[in-house]
Amino acid sequence: MKKRYLQTIGTISTLTLVCSLMAGCSSGSQNSTADKEQNTASSANTESQNTESAAGTESESPEELQANIRFSWWGGDERHTATINALEEFNKKYPGVKVDVEYQGYDGYHDKMFTQLAGGTAPDLFQYNPENMPEVVEAGKLLCLDEYVESGLLNLDSVSEGTVADCMIDGKLYGIPMSTQTVCIIYNKTLFEKAGVECPADDWTWDDYDRIVQELSEKLPEGVYPSTDLRVMDITTLSMVHQNGGMYLTPDGELNFADAIGEPLEKFQQYMEEGIVPPVEESLATTGDTIFMEGRAAIHGTFNAMATTLQAGSIDQDEYVLTSIPSANTGDRLGMYVKGEVAFCISADSENKEAAVTLLNEFINNPEMGRILGFSRGIPPSETIREELKKNLSGIDSDVLKVQAMADESKDTPEPRLMKGWMEVATVIREETDEYRYGRKDLATTIQDMTSRAQSEFAKAQ
Protein backbone atom coordinates (compact mmCIF):
# COMPACT_ATOMS: atom_id res chain seq x y z
CA MET A 1 0.00 0.00 0.00
CA LYS A 2 1.08 3.60 -0.53
CA LYS A 3 0.79 4.12 3.22
CA ARG A 4 3.23 1.30 3.87
CA TYR A 5 5.63 2.69 1.27
CA LEU A 6 5.58 6.13 2.86
CA GLN A 7 6.21 4.53 6.26
CA THR A 8 9.27 2.87 4.79
CA ILE A 9 10.62 6.25 3.70
CA GLY A 10 10.25 7.45 7.27
CA THR A 11 11.91 4.34 8.66
CA ILE A 12 15.13 4.62 6.69
CA SER A 13 15.23 8.30 5.75
CA THR A 14 18.38 8.84 7.79
CA LEU A 15 20.44 6.45 5.72
CA THR A 16 23.08 7.32 3.20
CA LEU A 17 22.99 4.28 1.00
CA VAL A 18 25.66 4.38 -1.69
CA CYS A 19 27.05 0.89 -2.03
CA SER A 20 26.08 -2.47 -3.48
CA LEU A 21 24.06 -5.36 -2.07
CA MET A 22 23.72 -9.03 -2.66
CA ALA A 23 23.76 -10.35 -6.21
CA GLY A 24 20.69 -9.46 -8.23
CA CYS A 25 18.77 -12.08 -10.16
CA SER A 26 18.67 -14.69 -12.81
CA SER A 27 19.79 -13.53 -16.22
CA GLY A 28 17.57 -15.81 -18.23
CA SER A 29 18.64 -17.66 -21.35
CA GLN A 30 20.66 -16.00 -24.09
CA ASN A 31 20.16 -16.61 -27.78
CA SER A 32 20.16 -14.99 -31.17
CA THR A 33 17.04 -12.99 -30.37
CA ALA A 34 18.91 -11.34 -27.52
CA ASP A 35 21.17 -9.49 -29.92
CA LYS A 36 18.32 -7.49 -31.42
CA GLU A 37 18.09 -3.87 -30.39
CA GLN A 38 16.04 -0.84 -31.27
CA ASN A 39 12.95 -2.90 -32.21
CA THR A 40 9.65 -1.09 -32.15
CA ALA A 41 7.10 -2.76 -29.92
CA SER A 42 4.26 -0.45 -30.79
CA SER A 43 3.38 2.43 -33.08
CA ALA A 44 1.85 5.74 -32.17
CA ASN A 45 -0.70 7.60 -34.24
CA THR A 46 1.46 10.68 -34.12
CA GLU A 47 5.08 11.53 -34.90
CA SER A 48 5.27 14.34 -32.40
CA GLN A 49 7.19 13.95 -29.15
CA ASN A 50 6.22 16.23 -26.27
CA THR A 51 8.09 16.96 -23.09
CA GLU A 52 6.04 15.61 -20.20
CA SER A 53 4.52 17.70 -17.43
CA ALA A 54 6.16 17.65 -14.01
CA ALA A 55 5.06 15.14 -11.38
CA GLY A 56 2.34 16.33 -9.08
CA THR A 57 0.38 18.11 -11.80
CA GLU A 58 -2.72 16.69 -13.39
CA SER A 59 -1.65 14.12 -15.99
CA GLU A 60 -3.18 13.80 -19.43
CA SER A 61 -5.81 11.19 -20.17
CA PRO A 62 -4.64 7.99 -21.89
CA GLU A 63 -5.96 9.25 -25.22
CA GLU A 64 -4.15 12.61 -24.88
CA LEU A 65 -0.73 11.38 -23.74
CA GLN A 66 1.70 11.66 -26.65
CA ALA A 67 5.35 10.60 -26.39
CA ASN A 68 8.12 8.53 -27.91
CA ILE A 69 10.06 6.62 -25.27
CA ARG A 70 12.73 3.94 -25.18
CA PHE A 71 12.58 0.88 -22.94
CA SER A 72 15.42 -1.59 -22.36
CA TRP A 73 15.80 -4.92 -20.58
CA TRP A 74 17.83 -8.13 -20.48
CA GLY A 75 16.58 -11.70 -20.57
CA GLY A 76 15.83 -14.66 -22.79
CA ASP A 77 13.22 -15.36 -25.44
CA GLU A 78 10.42 -16.05 -22.98
CA ARG A 79 10.92 -12.70 -21.26
CA HIS A 80 11.31 -10.85 -24.57
CA THR A 81 8.10 -12.27 -26.03
CA ALA A 82 6.06 -11.67 -22.88
CA THR A 83 7.31 -8.09 -22.55
CA ILE A 84 6.60 -7.18 -26.17
CA ASN A 85 3.10 -8.68 -25.91
CA ALA A 86 2.49 -6.72 -22.71
CA LEU A 87 3.57 -3.52 -24.45
CA GLU A 88 1.00 -4.17 -27.15
CA GLU A 89 -1.59 -4.30 -24.39
CA PHE A 90 -0.23 -1.00 -23.02
CA ASN A 91 -0.73 0.65 -26.40
CA LYS A 92 -4.39 -0.29 -26.46
CA LYS A 93 -4.78 2.03 -23.48
CA TYR A 94 -2.15 4.60 -24.50
CA PRO A 95 -2.21 4.72 -28.33
CA GLY A 96 -0.23 7.95 -28.43
CA VAL A 97 2.83 6.53 -26.69
CA LYS A 98 5.36 4.95 -29.04
CA VAL A 99 7.69 2.55 -27.20
CA ASP A 100 10.96 1.63 -28.90
CA VAL A 101 12.40 -1.47 -27.25
CA GLU A 102 16.00 -2.60 -26.81
CA TYR A 103 16.70 -6.05 -25.39
CA GLN A 104 19.57 -8.50 -25.09
CA GLY A 105 21.08 -11.20 -22.89
CA TYR A 106 22.57 -10.45 -19.49
CA ASP A 107 26.25 -10.38 -20.49
CA GLY A 108 27.42 -6.83 -21.01
CA TYR A 109 24.03 -5.31 -20.28
CA HIS A 110 24.94 -3.31 -17.18
CA ASP A 111 28.23 -2.09 -18.65
CA LYS A 112 26.36 -0.75 -21.66
CA MET A 113 23.66 0.79 -19.48
CA PHE A 114 26.21 2.46 -17.21
CA THR A 115 27.90 4.01 -20.24
CA GLN A 116 24.59 5.28 -21.58
CA LEU A 117 23.58 6.70 -18.22
CA ALA A 118 26.91 8.48 -17.87
CA GLY A 119 26.57 9.96 -21.35
CA GLY A 120 22.96 11.02 -20.96
CA THR A 121 21.79 8.63 -23.70
CA ALA A 122 20.08 5.97 -21.54
CA PRO A 123 16.58 4.71 -22.35
CA ASP A 124 13.71 6.44 -20.59
CA LEU A 125 12.71 3.24 -18.75
CA PHE A 126 15.09 0.35 -18.23
CA GLN A 127 15.63 -2.83 -16.25
CA TYR A 128 18.46 -2.63 -13.72
CA ASN A 129 19.89 -4.61 -10.81
CA PRO A 130 19.42 -2.88 -7.43
CA GLU A 131 23.08 -3.59 -6.59
CA ASN A 132 24.13 -1.37 -9.50
CA MET A 133 21.94 1.57 -8.50
CA PRO A 134 23.97 3.40 -5.81
CA GLU A 135 26.76 4.57 -8.10
CA VAL A 136 24.44 6.03 -10.73
CA VAL A 137 22.20 7.58 -8.07
CA GLU A 138 25.25 9.31 -6.62
CA ALA A 139 25.98 10.63 -10.11
CA GLY A 140 22.43 11.99 -10.36
CA LYS A 141 21.44 9.72 -13.24
CA LEU A 142 18.37 7.95 -11.81
CA LEU A 143 15.03 9.66 -11.40
CA CYS A 144 13.68 9.80 -7.83
CA LEU A 145 10.15 8.41 -7.91
CA ASP A 146 8.81 9.75 -4.61
CA GLU A 147 6.88 12.71 -6.02
CA TYR A 148 5.20 10.49 -8.60
CA VAL A 149 4.04 8.15 -5.84
CA GLU A 150 2.75 11.10 -3.83
CA SER A 151 0.91 12.52 -6.86
CA GLY A 152 -0.69 9.14 -7.59
CA LEU A 153 0.78 8.75 -11.07
CA LEU A 154 2.77 5.80 -9.71
CA ASN A 155 0.45 3.62 -7.63
CA LEU A 156 2.16 1.38 -5.06
CA ASP A 157 -0.94 0.47 -3.08
CA SER A 158 -0.45 -3.24 -3.86
CA VAL A 159 3.33 -3.29 -3.28
CA SER A 160 4.74 -4.11 0.16
CA GLU A 161 7.34 -2.19 2.13
CA GLY A 162 9.87 -4.99 1.93
CA THR A 163 9.68 -5.10 -1.85
CA VAL A 164 10.56 -1.44 -2.43
CA ALA A 165 13.15 -1.30 0.37
CA ASP A 166 15.84 -2.73 -1.92
CA CYS A 167 15.46 0.21 -4.32
CA MET A 168 15.62 2.97 -1.71
CA ILE A 169 18.75 5.03 -1.26
CA ASP A 170 19.06 7.69 1.42
CA GLY A 171 15.35 7.21 2.10
CA LYS A 172 14.34 7.91 -1.49
CA LEU A 173 12.87 5.56 -4.09
CA TYR A 174 14.79 5.13 -7.35
CA GLY A 175 13.26 2.00 -8.85
CA ILE A 176 10.54 -0.61 -8.53
CA PRO A 177 11.54 -4.27 -8.28
CA MET A 178 9.70 -6.32 -10.88
CA SER A 179 10.55 -9.51 -9.01
CA THR A 180 10.32 -10.30 -5.33
CA GLN A 181 11.06 -13.33 -3.19
CA THR A 182 11.17 -14.37 0.44
CA VAL A 183 12.97 -16.87 2.64
CA CYS A 184 10.86 -19.93 3.46
CA ILE A 185 10.92 -23.65 4.19
CA ILE A 186 10.39 -26.34 1.58
CA TYR A 187 9.65 -29.88 2.78
CA ASN A 188 9.32 -33.28 1.14
CA LYS A 189 5.70 -34.27 1.72
CA THR A 190 6.34 -37.74 0.28
CA LEU A 191 9.02 -38.46 2.89
CA PHE A 192 6.80 -37.14 5.67
CA GLU A 193 3.96 -39.41 4.65
CA LYS A 194 6.19 -42.46 4.31
CA ALA A 195 7.58 -41.78 7.79
CA GLY A 196 4.10 -41.24 9.23
CA VAL A 197 5.02 -37.80 10.58
CA GLU A 198 2.56 -34.92 10.48
CA CYS A 199 3.59 -32.18 8.06
CA PRO A 200 4.41 -28.69 9.35
CA ALA A 201 1.60 -26.14 9.64
CA ASP A 202 1.97 -22.70 8.08
CA ASP A 203 2.08 -21.15 11.55
CA TRP A 204 4.65 -23.52 13.04
CA THR A 205 7.25 -22.45 15.59
CA TRP A 206 10.84 -23.47 16.33
CA ASP A 207 9.44 -25.67 19.10
CA ASP A 208 7.41 -27.45 16.42
CA TYR A 209 10.51 -27.72 14.24
CA ASP A 210 12.51 -29.27 17.11
CA ARG A 211 9.76 -31.80 17.80
CA ILE A 212 9.32 -32.70 14.12
CA VAL A 213 13.00 -33.26 13.34
CA GLN A 214 13.39 -35.46 16.39
CA GLU A 215 10.41 -37.53 15.30
CA LEU A 216 11.72 -37.75 11.75
CA SER A 217 15.11 -38.88 13.00
CA GLU A 218 13.46 -41.94 14.54
CA LYS A 219 11.38 -42.86 11.50
CA LEU A 220 13.30 -41.92 8.35
CA PRO A 221 15.46 -44.58 6.69
CA GLU A 222 19.22 -44.60 7.28
CA GLY A 223 21.02 -42.00 5.23
CA VAL A 224 18.06 -39.60 5.11
CA TYR A 225 18.35 -36.52 7.33
CA PRO A 226 15.37 -34.77 8.92
CA SER A 227 16.68 -31.41 7.72
CA THR A 228 19.51 -29.71 5.91
CA ASP A 229 21.69 -27.31 7.93
CA LEU A 230 19.70 -24.10 7.80
CA ARG A 231 22.82 -22.05 8.51
CA VAL A 232 24.23 -22.88 5.09
CA MET A 233 24.30 -19.93 2.68
CA ASP A 234 22.76 -17.76 5.41
CA ILE A 235 19.23 -18.73 4.38
CA THR A 236 17.72 -18.63 7.86
CA THR A 237 20.51 -17.35 10.12
CA LEU A 238 19.50 -13.78 9.30
CA SER A 239 15.85 -14.69 9.93
CA MET A 240 16.62 -16.16 13.35
CA VAL A 241 18.73 -13.14 14.27
CA HIS A 242 15.71 -10.92 13.53
CA GLN A 243 13.43 -13.19 15.55
CA ASN A 244 15.86 -12.87 18.47
CA GLY A 245 15.67 -9.08 18.36
CA GLY A 246 18.80 -8.37 16.33
CA MET A 247 19.86 -7.27 12.86
CA TYR A 248 23.10 -7.67 10.97
CA LEU A 249 23.06 -3.91 10.49
CA THR A 250 20.45 -1.45 11.73
CA PRO A 251 19.06 1.41 9.61
CA ASP A 252 21.24 3.70 11.74
CA GLY A 253 24.38 1.83 10.68
CA GLU A 254 24.92 -0.06 13.95
CA LEU A 255 25.93 -3.72 14.22
CA ASN A 256 23.32 -5.57 16.26
CA PHE A 257 23.76 -9.33 15.95
CA ALA A 258 26.14 -10.39 18.74
CA ASP A 259 23.40 -11.12 21.29
CA ALA A 260 21.04 -12.70 18.76
CA ILE A 261 23.14 -15.04 16.65
CA GLY A 262 24.49 -17.46 19.25
CA GLU A 263 21.27 -19.43 19.70
CA PRO A 264 20.77 -20.39 16.02
CA LEU A 265 24.47 -21.19 15.55
CA GLU A 266 24.52 -23.43 18.60
CA LYS A 267 21.17 -25.09 17.81
CA PHE A 268 22.30 -26.39 14.43
CA GLN A 269 25.76 -27.28 15.66
CA GLN A 270 24.11 -29.62 18.14
CA TYR A 271 21.83 -30.99 15.43
CA MET A 272 24.87 -31.63 13.25
CA GLU A 273 26.54 -33.57 16.06
CA GLU A 274 23.34 -35.60 16.57
CA GLY A 275 22.99 -36.41 12.88
CA ILE A 276 19.76 -34.41 12.50
CA VAL A 277 21.41 -32.36 9.74
CA PRO A 278 24.27 -33.43 7.44
CA PRO A 279 27.88 -33.00 8.57
CA VAL A 280 29.60 -29.86 7.34
CA GLU A 281 31.79 -31.80 4.89
CA GLU A 282 28.74 -33.25 3.17
CA SER A 283 26.88 -29.94 3.08
CA LEU A 284 29.78 -28.10 1.51
CA ALA A 285 30.84 -30.93 -0.80
CA THR A 286 27.49 -30.73 -2.58
CA THR A 287 24.79 -28.23 -1.61
CA GLY A 288 21.71 -28.28 0.55
CA ASP A 289 19.68 -28.07 -2.66
CA THR A 290 21.30 -31.24 -3.99
CA ILE A 291 20.88 -33.16 -0.74
CA PHE A 292 17.21 -32.17 -0.65
CA MET A 293 16.48 -32.96 -4.31
CA GLU A 294 18.16 -36.35 -3.96
CA GLY A 295 15.65 -37.22 -1.23
CA ARG A 296 18.32 -37.26 1.49
CA ALA A 297 16.67 -34.56 3.64
CA ALA A 298 13.03 -33.92 4.50
CA ILE A 299 13.26 -30.18 5.30
CA HIS A 300 15.25 -27.46 3.56
CA GLY A 301 15.58 -23.67 3.66
CA THR A 302 15.28 -21.75 0.40
CA PHE A 303 13.77 -18.74 -1.33
CA ASN A 304 10.30 -19.29 -2.73
CA ALA A 305 11.44 -18.21 -6.19
CA MET A 306 13.60 -21.37 -6.28
CA ALA A 307 10.77 -23.76 -5.39
CA THR A 308 9.67 -24.66 -8.92
CA THR A 309 13.28 -25.44 -9.88
CA LEU A 310 13.72 -27.63 -6.81
CA GLN A 311 10.49 -29.49 -7.53
CA ALA A 312 11.52 -30.09 -11.14
CA GLY A 313 14.89 -31.39 -9.95
CA SER A 314 13.50 -33.96 -7.52
CA ILE A 315 15.26 -37.23 -8.35
CA ASP A 316 12.29 -39.40 -7.34
CA GLN A 317 9.69 -36.75 -8.26
CA ASP A 318 8.59 -36.52 -4.65
CA GLU A 319 5.92 -33.95 -3.78
CA TYR A 320 7.30 -30.76 -2.26
CA VAL A 321 5.39 -28.16 -0.23
CA LEU A 322 6.36 -24.63 0.82
CA THR A 323 5.62 -23.14 4.20
CA SER A 324 6.84 -20.29 6.38
CA ILE A 325 10.07 -20.36 8.30
CA PRO A 326 9.33 -21.37 11.91
CA SER A 327 8.50 -18.41 14.12
CA ALA A 328 9.68 -17.52 17.60
CA ASN A 329 6.11 -17.72 18.97
CA THR A 330 5.46 -14.08 18.15
CA GLY A 331 3.01 -14.52 15.28
CA ASP A 332 4.34 -11.43 13.52
CA ARG A 333 6.24 -13.23 10.72
CA LEU A 334 9.57 -11.78 11.85
CA GLY A 335 12.42 -13.11 9.76
CA MET A 336 10.39 -13.60 6.58
CA TYR A 337 12.41 -10.92 4.87
CA VAL A 338 11.65 -9.90 1.29
CA LYS A 339 14.20 -9.38 -1.45
CA GLY A 340 13.24 -7.12 -4.34
CA GLU A 341 15.09 -7.68 -7.61
CA VAL A 342 15.03 -6.91 -11.35
CA ALA A 343 14.25 -3.23 -10.85
CA PHE A 344 12.70 -0.90 -13.40
CA CYS A 345 14.29 2.55 -13.26
CA ILE A 346 13.85 5.83 -15.14
CA SER A 347 16.68 7.98 -16.44
CA ALA A 348 16.99 11.38 -14.81
CA ASP A 349 17.79 12.71 -18.29
CA SER A 350 14.54 11.45 -19.81
CA GLU A 351 12.61 14.11 -21.71
CA ASN A 352 9.41 12.10 -21.29
CA LYS A 353 9.35 11.36 -17.60
CA GLU A 354 5.56 11.27 -17.22
CA ALA A 355 5.17 8.80 -20.06
CA ALA A 356 7.94 6.62 -18.62
CA VAL A 357 6.31 6.68 -15.16
CA THR A 358 2.97 5.86 -16.75
CA LEU A 359 4.45 2.81 -18.47
CA LEU A 360 6.10 1.74 -15.21
CA ASN A 361 2.78 2.10 -13.40
CA GLU A 362 1.04 -0.09 -15.98
CA PHE A 363 3.73 -2.77 -15.62
CA ILE A 364 2.96 -2.85 -11.90
CA ASN A 365 -0.82 -2.56 -11.88
CA ASN A 366 -2.38 -3.46 -15.25
CA PRO A 367 -4.08 -6.86 -14.74
CA GLU A 368 -3.95 -7.87 -18.39
CA MET A 369 -0.26 -6.93 -18.69
CA GLY A 370 0.34 -8.86 -15.49
CA ARG A 371 -1.35 -11.93 -16.94
CA ILE A 372 0.76 -11.70 -20.10
CA LEU A 373 4.03 -11.18 -18.20
CA GLY A 374 3.26 -13.95 -15.72
CA PHE A 375 6.49 -15.03 -14.00
CA SER A 376 8.81 -14.02 -16.86
CA ARG A 377 10.71 -11.76 -14.44
CA GLY A 378 10.00 -13.75 -11.31
CA ILE A 379 7.30 -13.17 -8.71
CA PRO A 380 5.45 -9.90 -9.55
CA PRO A 381 5.62 -7.13 -6.92
CA SER A 382 1.88 -6.43 -6.88
CA GLU A 383 -0.21 -8.43 -4.42
CA THR A 384 -3.22 -7.84 -6.66
CA ILE A 385 -1.51 -9.26 -9.76
CA ARG A 386 -0.24 -12.24 -7.77
CA GLU A 387 -3.74 -13.04 -6.58
CA GLU A 388 -4.95 -13.01 -10.18
CA LEU A 389 -2.14 -15.32 -11.28
CA LYS A 390 -2.75 -17.63 -8.34
CA LYS A 391 -6.23 -18.52 -9.68
CA ASN A 392 -4.63 -20.64 -12.40
CA LEU A 393 -1.93 -22.26 -10.24
CA SER A 394 -1.76 -25.34 -8.07
CA GLY A 395 0.77 -27.32 -6.06
CA ILE A 396 4.21 -25.84 -5.52
CA ASP A 397 3.48 -22.95 -7.91
CA SER A 398 0.56 -21.87 -5.73
CA ASP A 399 2.72 -22.27 -2.61
CA VAL A 400 5.21 -19.77 -4.04
CA LEU A 401 2.59 -17.04 -3.87
CA LYS A 402 1.19 -18.30 -0.56
CA VAL A 403 4.44 -17.72 1.31
CA GLN A 404 5.03 -14.42 -0.49
CA ALA A 405 1.74 -13.22 0.97
CA MET A 406 2.96 -14.31 4.39
CA ALA A 407 6.10 -12.22 3.95
CA ASP A 408 4.06 -9.20 2.93
CA GLU A 409 2.34 -9.45 6.32
CA SER A 410 5.67 -9.35 8.17
CA LYS A 411 6.21 -6.52 10.65
CA ASP A 412 9.95 -6.93 10.27
CA THR A 413 12.28 -4.02 9.51
CA PRO A 414 14.22 -4.76 6.30
CA GLU A 415 17.99 -4.91 6.46
CA PRO A 416 19.56 -1.84 4.79
CA ARG A 417 21.22 -3.92 2.06
CA LEU A 418 22.22 -0.88 0.00
CA MET A 419 24.17 0.67 2.87
CA LYS A 420 27.93 0.85 2.49
CA GLY A 421 29.42 -2.10 4.33
CA TRP A 422 26.31 -4.29 4.59
CA MET A 423 27.67 -6.81 2.13
CA GLU A 424 30.99 -6.94 3.98
CA VAL A 425 29.25 -7.55 7.32
CA ALA A 426 27.15 -10.37 5.84
CA THR A 427 30.27 -11.96 4.33
CA VAL A 428 32.09 -11.91 7.67
CA ILE A 429 29.12 -13.54 9.41
CA ARG A 430 28.98 -16.29 6.79
CA GLU A 431 32.75 -16.94 6.97
CA GLU A 432 32.83 -17.05 10.76
CA THR A 433 29.75 -19.30 10.81
CA ASP A 434 31.64 -21.80 8.65
CA GLU A 435 34.64 -21.65 11.01
CA TYR A 436 32.30 -22.57 13.86
CA ARG A 437 30.60 -25.31 11.84
CA TYR A 438 33.99 -26.89 11.14
CA GLY A 439 34.73 -26.86 14.88
CA ARG A 440 37.73 -24.58 14.49
CA LYS A 441 36.40 -22.13 17.09
CA ASP A 442 34.09 -22.32 20.06
CA LEU A 443 30.90 -20.26 20.11
CA ALA A 444 32.20 -17.42 22.28
CA THR A 445 35.31 -16.97 20.14
CA THR A 446 33.24 -17.15 16.97
CA ILE A 447 30.91 -14.35 18.07
CA GLN A 448 33.83 -12.26 19.34
CA ASP A 449 35.74 -12.62 16.06
CA MET A 450 32.58 -12.14 14.05
CA THR A 451 31.87 -8.87 15.82
CA SER A 452 35.37 -7.42 15.66
CA ARG A 453 35.86 -8.38 12.00
CA ALA A 454 32.45 -7.02 11.03
CA GLN A 455 33.15 -3.74 12.78
CA SER A 456 36.48 -3.45 10.99
CA GLU A 457 35.07 -4.27 7.55
CA PHE A 458 32.14 -1.93 8.00
CA ALA A 459 34.43 0.93 9.02
CA LYS A 460 36.68 0.32 5.99
CA ALA A 461 33.69 0.45 3.66
CA GLN A 462 32.66 3.95 4.81
N, C-alpha and C positions, 0 to 999 in steps of 0.2 A: 504494500500500500504506500501511497505518497507519504502518509503520516509516518510510517516506519522508516522510509528513506530519509525524511527530514530529521528524524531522531538520530539516525546514523551520523548525519553531518554534525549534529551537536555532540555526539559521543566522541568523535575523533577529530574535531576541528582544531585541536591544538597540535596536531602532528605536522611534522615536515617530512613527507614521504618522498624520497628521491632516489631510491635504489630498487634493485630487482627482487623478485620473489621466486617461488618454486616454479619448476618448468611448466610451461603452458599446457598444451593439449596435443591430441593426435593430429598428425598432418594429413591423414587420408592418403589414398593411393595416388600415384603419379603416372601419367600416361601422355599420349600425344595430344590429347585435348587440352592438357594443362598448359601447353605452350602458346595457346591462342590468347591474344590480348586485343583490347580495343574493339570488342564485338558489341554490337548494339542489341540490347535486350528488348527495347521497346521504342516506338516512334511517337513523337509528339505531333500534334496538328499544327504546330507553329514552329518557325525557325528562330523566333526571338528568344533571347535569354535575358531575364531581368534579375537585377540584384534584389535579394530578398529583404523583407522588412525585419527590423530588429526584434529579438525575443521580447515577449511581454506585451507587444501590441497585438491587435486583433488580426489573426491570420486570414488569408484568402480562403474562399470555399474551394473544394476539390476541383470544380470546373474552372475556376479563375486562376489557380496556381499555374504559372508558366515558368519553366526553368530547364536547363540542360545540365545534368550533373553526371559525374563519374563515380563508379562504385567498383571497389577492388576486393578480392579475397583469394585465399589459397584453398586447395582441397583436391579431391579426386572427381571422377566423372559423376558419381552419385550426387555429390554436393553441388557441382556445377549445374547439372540438369535441374535439380530441385530449386536452386536459387533463381535460375532464369525463368522457370515456370512461375515461381512466386512473384517475380517482377512483372510478368504479364498480368497477373492478378492485380498488382498494384496499379498498373496503367488503366485498368478498367475504372478505377476510382479516381485516378489522377491522370487524365488523358493528356494534359498539357505539360507533363514532366517527362522529358526524354532522358533515359538512363543509359549511359554508355558503360559497358562492363569490361573489366580486365580481370582475368583469373589465370592461375597457374598452380603448379605444385608447391610444396612447402619450401624446398631448397632454394635459397637465394631470395625468398620473398621479403623477409624483414630487412635485409641489406638494401634491396631496391627501394623499399618503402621509406627507410631512413634517409636515403639520398634524396628522394622526392620531397619529403617533408622539409629537409634542410634547405632545399632549393626553391621551396614555395610552389612546387608543381605536383603535389600529392593529390590523389582523388578527393572528392568532397567527402565521401563516406568510404570507410575501408575497414577490413578485418585486421585485428592486431592482437598480439599476445599482451596480457597485462604486465608481464615482467619486462617488456620493452618500453612501457609507457613513461616511466619517470624521467628518463633522459630527454625525451622530446617535449614533455610537459615543462621541464626546466628551461628548455629553449623557446618556450612559448608557441609551440607548433600544434598543440591539440586544443580544440575548443572545449571550454568549460560548459557543462550542460545544465548547471544548476538553475539558471534563469529560465530555461525552456521547461524544466520540470515545474517550476513555480508558476509559470504562465499557463501550464496545462497543455502546451503543444507536444510535450513528451510526457506520456502518461505511464507512471510506474506503480499504479495502484495494485497491480497483480504481481509485482516483483518484490521479493523479500529483502530485508536489510543485508543478510549475509551474502546474497548474490552480488549486490552492487559494491560491497565493501572492498572487493579486490580491484576495483577501478577508481578508488578514491585516493587522492593525493593531497595532503595538507587540508583534509576536510572537504575537498571539492571533487565533484564527479566529472571524469573525463572520458568515460566510455560505458557501454552496457554489455555485460557478458551475454553472449548468445548461447552459452552452454553452462550448466551448473551441475555440481555433484556433491555428494555428502558421504562421510564415513559411515559404515554400517557393518552388520554381520551377515554373512551368507552361511547357510548350513545345509548339509546333505540330508534331505528328508528321507531318502531311501535307506541310508545307514541308521537313522534314528528308528525307523519302523522295524528294520530287521533286528535291532537291538532291543526293541520293546521299550524305548525310552520316550517320554512325552516331549514333543517339540517345544522350543522356546515360544513364549508369548511375546507380542509386540511391546509389552510394557514390562519386560523382565528386568531384574536387577542383578547386581554382581553376586548377591547371595544365591539367586537362582542359577547363575552361571556356575558358581562353585559346586552347587548340588548336582547340576546336570553333568558336568565333566567327571565328577566322581562316580556317578552312576554309569556313565558311558564307559569309564575305564574298567568297570567290572563286567561289562556285557559285550563290548566290541571284540572282534577277533584279534589275535596276536598280530602286531605290526600295524594296527590302525589306531591312531591317536584320537583322543576326544577333541582336541583342538590344535590348531597351529599356534605358534608363539606370537601373541598379539603385539609384542614389542617390535617385531621385525618391520623394517621400513617405516617405523613411527606411525603406523596406521591408527592405533588406539592409545598410545602413550600420551599424546597431546590431549586426547579426549579425557583420559583419566586424570590428567593434571588439572584440567578445567573443572571436572567434577569434584576434585579435592580442594577447590578454591584458588588455584594458581593459574598462571599463564606463562608461556615461554617468555613473552615480552608484553608488557602492558601498553595501552595507548599512550601513556606518558613516557614510554621509553625506559621502563624499569624492569629488570629481571625479577621474575616472581614464580620460580618453579621449585626451589630448593626444598621447601617444606611439603610440596605436593607430589613429588615424583618418586619418592622412596617406596611408597606402598605398592604402586603398580610394578616397579622394577623387582621388588622382592617377591611379590605374589607369583610372577611368572618364572622367576628363578627357582622357586620351590617346586612349581609345577613341572619344570624341566627336569629337576632332580628326581621327581616322582614318576616321570614317564608320561605325564598327562599331555605334555607338548613335546615335539621332537627335540633332540639334542641340538645344540647350536651348530655343530658341524654339518648335520643333515639339513638344517634350515638354510644355511648359507651355501651349501654345495649345490642345492637346487634353488627353489623358491617356495614360499608358502603357497603360492598359486599352484605350482606343480604338484606339491604334496596333496593339496586339496583335490585337484582335478583327477589325480590318480586314485582317489578313493581311500587315501591313507590318513585322512583327518576328517572329522565330522563337522567341525566349526572353523570358520576362517574370517579374518577381518579384511575388508576391502572397501573400495568406493563403489557406489551403486552403478556408476557408469560402466564399470567393468563386468557387471553381473552377466550380461548376455554372452560376452566372450568366454567367461568361465563356464557357463552352462554348455555352450557349444563345444568346449574343450574337454568335457567330462569323458574320461576313458570308457566307463561303463554306461554312459548316458543316464546316470542317476538323476533324480529330481532335486533341484536346488530351490531354496526359498530364502528371500531376504527379510531381515528384520532389523530393528534398531540395535545400536550398541547397548549393552546393559547399563542401567542407570545406577546412581548412587542413592536410590530411594527418595529422590527429590521430586520426580515427576515433571521436571521442567525441561527435559531433553538436553541438559547441559552436555557438552562434548560432541553433539551432532553438528559439527562445524560444516559450513558450506564453502565450497571453492567455486568461484566464478571464473570462467575461461572463455576463450575465443571472443574477445571483445570487438564490438563495432565502435569505431571512433570517427570523429569529424575533424577535418583539417581546420585549423584556425585561420588559414588563408583562403578558405572557400568563399567564393563570391555568391553562393547560393545556400547560405546556411539554413534558412527556413525550409527549403525543399529537402535538404539533406536530413534535417531533424524529422521532417514529416515522414520520409522514407524509413528512417530508423524506428519511429513510433509504430509504423505499420508492420515492420518486421516483428516487433514485440507483441502487438495487440490484435492484428488482423486475423480472425479465426481461420479464414480460408487460406491465407498465406501460411499460417501455422500448420494447417493440415498438409499442405503441399510440401513444406520444408521437413515436417516430421522430425526425425532424429538425425538429420544429415549433418548437424553441427553438434550433436549431443543432446542433452536434456534441456529443453527450452526454458528460459528464465521465467516465463509467465505461468503462474498457477492456473489461470483460466485456460490457457492453451493446453497445458498438461492434462487438465481434467477432460478436455475434449478428446485428446489423443488416447487417453486411458480407456475410453468407451470401446475401442476396438482392440484392446490388448488383453492378454491373459497370462497366467503363469509368471515366470521370472520377469517378463517385460512389464507386467502390471506392478510387480513388486518394486521395480526401479522407481516408479512414480510414487508408490505408497511411502517409501522411506524418505523420498525427497520432501513430501508433504510434512512428514514428521520433523525434518530438519527446519523447515520453514516456521514451525511452531516454537523452535528453540528460543529460550531467553538468554542464550549465551552471548557474550561479547566477542566478536571476531578478533582473531589475532591480527595485528597490523603488519601483514606480510609484505607491504611495500615500503616499510620503514628501513632505512639504512641499518644494516647489521642483523636484521631478522633471520636472513638465510644463514648467516654465519653462526648465530646462536643455535638454530635448529640442527646444523651440521655437527656442532660440538656435542649436543645432547645425543645425537644418533651414534657418534663415534664412541663416546664414553659409555653409552648403554651396551655397545658391543664388547667393550673391555670387561664390563661387569658380567655379561653373559658368558664370556669365555672363562670367567673365574680368575682373571688377572688382578682384580682389585676387589676389596670388600665394599659393602654398600656405602659406608660412611666416607671412604676415600673417593669412591666414584662420584658422590654428590659434591664433595669438596672440590675435586678436580673439575667436574662439570661446571660448577659455579665460577671458579676462578678463570678457567679458560673462556667461558662464555662472556664474562665481563671484559676480558682482554680483547677478544675478537670484536665485540660490540664497540668498544672504545676505538679500536683501529679503523672501524668502518665509518666512523663519524667524520 
